[in-house]
Amino acid sequence: MIRGVRFHSTGRKRFHHTFEGELELDYEAFELPANPGPPIDVYTAPPDSASAEALALLASWSVTLLSVDDTEPLG
């Protein structure tokens, strides 16, 4: 249980990704008293959905990019 949350909102938002197209993600927004800035937003894709598959593919791209040795010159 999260304590001290002043504002909590949930719902579903649609996003358009350049390569993966339309993504529908569930979100929860939390406004915390100790955080004077904007709320903390958490986005998740419904299990076994096309959006979950698209996010898994995008995540695999980031792992591939992070594993590349960037100490060698590009040319």
C-alpha positions, 0 to 999 in steps of 0.5 A: 500500500502506498501512503501519503498519495494525494492524487491517484488517477488511472486510465488508458492512453493511446500513443503513436510510435514511429515504428510500432504504430498505435500503442494502448497503455494503461496508466496510473498517475501518483502525486506524492506529497514529498515530490513537489514536481509533476506526478509520477506516471506508470505505464503498462501494457495489458498482458498478451496484447499487441501493445505488450508485444510491441513494447517487448520488441522495443525493449529488445532494441534498447538491450541490443543498443546498450550491448554495443561497444561504443569505444570504437570509432564509427568511421 
